[in-house]
């Protein structure tokens, strides 16, 4: 009976500890969650101050658009650059105050952007947009992990082990 009690005294805290570890958010990541449900579909392990890009094909003029972002020191998402090839519906024709509009080799850039968001929503392209995350020079099509046409909320946060297991690590492709 005494051995049994010692076993329980050891086992109960161990189970509580392990259960707690599963649910405590520990991994910083750029999270793609289903709508705004907190259900993680995919994530990109990322730290504060790191940058990433999202590339897609514009639905009207069918050329690439690249949006460049960085995670701020307080965990917000800052858009700092936009690159596009054609002026058309939905594309800016000038820079906002404090931003720099440039044209180089037929490509247009808006630089020095300082647009900060806690999150942004994105509907992944169903027909031709082919939304792609670019991280450290490598491209990761979101369609590998997220059904085309899905509305996702993109945000930076810490996720727990259970969320990591349920969501797809974009870098694993």
C-alpha positions as CSV (number, residue, x, y, z in Angstrom):
1,X,0.0,0.0,0.0
2,X,2.9,2.4,0.8
3,X,4.5,1.8,-2.6
4,X,1.2,2.5,-4.3
5,X,0.9,5.9,-2.5
6,X,4.5,6.8,-3.4
7,X,3.7,5.9,-7.1
8,X,0.6,8.1,-7.0
9,X,2.4,11.0,-5.3
10,X,5.0,10.8,-8.1
11,X,2.6,10.1,-11.0
12,X,-0.1,12.8,-10.4
13,X,2.3,15.8,-10.5
14,X,4.0,14.2,-13.5
15,X,0.7,14.0,-15.4
16,X,-0.3,17.5,-14.4
17,X,3.1,18.8,-15.5
18,X,2.9,17.1,-18.9
19,X,-0.7,18.2,-19.4
20,X,0.2,21.7,-18.6
21,X,3.1,21.6,-21.1
22,X,0.8,20.6,-23.9
23,X,-1.5,23.6,-23.4
24,X,1.1,26.4,-22.5
25,X,1.9,28.5,-25.6
26,X,5.7,28.3,-26.0
27,X,6.6,28.5,-29.8
28,X,6.5,31.9,-31.5
29,X,5.0,31.6,-34.9
30,X,3.3,33.4,-37.8
31,X,-0.1,31.6,-37.5
32,X,-2.6,31.0,-40.3
33,X,-5.8,30.3,-38.4
34,X,-9.2,29.3,-39.9
35,X,-11.2,32.5,-40.1
36,X,-11.0,33.9,-36.6
37,X,-11.7,30.6,-34.7
38,X,-8.1,30.2,-33.3
39,X,-8.0,26.8,-35.1
40,X,-4.4,26.7,-36.5
41,X,-4.3,25.5,-40.0
42,X,-0.6,26.2,-40.6
43,X,2.2,28.1,-39.0
44,X,5.6,29.5,-39.8
45,X,8.1,29.3,-36.8
46,X,9.2,32.9,-36.6
47,X,10.7,35.2,-34.0
48,X,10.2,38.9,-33.4
49,X,12.1,41.2,-35.7
50,X,12.1,38.5,-38.5
51,X,10.7,39.2,-41.9
52,X,8.6,37.3,-44.4
53,X,6.8,38.0,-47.7
54,X,3.5,37.0,-49.2
55,X,3.5,36.7,-53.0
56,X,0.4,36.2,-55.1
57,X,-0.8,36.6,-58.7
58,X,-3.1,39.6,-59.1
59,X,-6.5,38.4,-60.4
60,X,-7.0,41.1,-63.0
61,X,-3.6,41.9,-64.5
62,X,-2.1,38.4,-63.8
63,X,1.3,39.6,-62.6
64,X,3.0,39.0,-59.3
65,X,2.5,41.2,-56.2
66,X,4.8,40.8,-53.3
67,X,4.0,42.2,-49.9
68,X,6.9,42.4,-47.4
69,X,6.3,42.2,-43.7
70,X,8.3,42.1,-40.4
71,X,7.3,41.1,-36.9
72,X,7.8,44.1,-34.6
73,X,9.4,43.9,-31.2
74,X,6.0,44.0,-29.6
75,X,4.6,41.1,-31.8
76,X,2.7,43.2,-34.3
77,X,2.9,42.7,-38.1
78,X,4.4,45.6,-40.0
79,X,4.1,45.9,-43.8
80,X,7.3,47.7,-45.0
81,X,7.2,47.2,-48.8
82,X,4.9,46.5,-51.7
83,X,6.2,45.3,-55.1
84,X,4.0,45.0,-58.2
85,X,4.3,45.1,-62.0
86,X,1.2,46.7,-63.3
87,X,-1.1,49.6,-62.4
88,X,-4.6,48.3,-62.4
89,X,-7.6,47.9,-60.3
90,X,-6.6,47.4,-56.7
91,X,-3.1,48.6,-57.0
92,X,-1.8,51.9,-55.6
93,X,-0.8,54.7,-57.9
94,X,1.2,56.7,-55.3
95,X,2.8,56.3,-52.0
96,X,1.3,57.6,-48.7
97,X,3.0,60.3,-46.6
98,X,6.5,59.2,-45.5
99,X,6.6,56.4,-48.1
100,X,8.8,56.2,-51.2
101,X,7.4,55.3,-54.6
102,X,10.0,53.9,-57.0
103,X,10.1,52.3,-60.4
104,X,13.0,50.0,-61.3
105,X,13.3,47.9,-64.5
106,X,9.5,48.0,-65.0
107,X,8.7,47.0,-61.5
108,X,7.0,49.4,-59.0
109,X,7.9,49.5,-55.3
110,X,6.4,51.3,-52.4
111,X,9.1,51.4,-49.7
112,X,9.4,52.8,-46.2
113,X,5.9,51.7,-45.4
114,X,5.0,51.6,-41.7
115,X,1.6,49.9,-41.7
116,X,1.3,48.0,-38.5
117,X,-1.5,45.4,-37.8
118,X,-2.3,43.0,-34.9
119,X,-3.4,40.6,-37.7
120,X,-4.7,40.6,-41.2
121,X,-7.3,38.5,-43.0
122,X,-6.6,36.8,-46.3
123,X,-8.6,34.6,-48.6
124,X,-6.3,32.1,-50.2
125,X,-6.6,32.1,-54.0
126,X,-8.9,29.5,-55.5
127,X,-8.2,30.0,-59.2
128,X,-4.9,31.7,-59.9
129,X,-3.6,33.7,-57.0
130,X,-1.4,31.0,-55.7
131,X,-0.6,32.7,-52.4
132,X,2.9,31.9,-51.3
133,X,4.9,32.7,-48.2
134,X,8.6,33.6,-48.8
135,X,10.9,33.1,-45.9
136,X,14.7,33.2,-46.0
137,X,14.5,33.2,-49.8
138,X,12.5,30.0,-50.1
139,X,8.9,29.9,-51.4
140,X,6.2,27.9,-49.6
141,X,2.8,27.8,-51.4
142,X,0.0,28.1,-48.9
143,X,-2.1,25.6,-51.0
144,X,0.2,22.9,-49.6
145,X,-1.4,23.2,-46.2
146,X,-4.5,25.4,-46.7
147,X,-7.4,24.6,-49.0
148,X,-7.6,27.2,-51.8
149,X,-10.5,29.7,-51.2
150,X,-10.2,29.5,-47.4
151,X,-10.4,32.7,-45.3
152,X,-7.5,32.8,-42.9
153,X,-6.5,35.2,-40.2
154,X,-2.7,35.8,-40.2
155,X,-1.2,36.8,-36.8
156,X,2.0,36.4,-34.8
157,X,1.6,34.6,-31.5
158,X,2.9,31.8,-29.3
159,X,1.3,28.5,-29.9
160,X,1.1,25.4,-27.7
161,X,2.2,21.9,-28.5
162,X,-1.4,20.8,-29.3
163,X,-1.8,23.6,-31.9
164,X,1.6,22.7,-33.4
165,X,0.4,19.1,-33.8
166,X,-2.9,20.1,-35.4
167,X,-1.5,22.7,-37.7
168,X,1.0,22.2,-40.5
169,X,4.5,23.6,-40.1
170,X,5.0,25.5,-43.4
171,X,8.8,24.8,-43.3
172,X,8.2,21.1,-43.4
173,X,7.4,21.1,-47.1
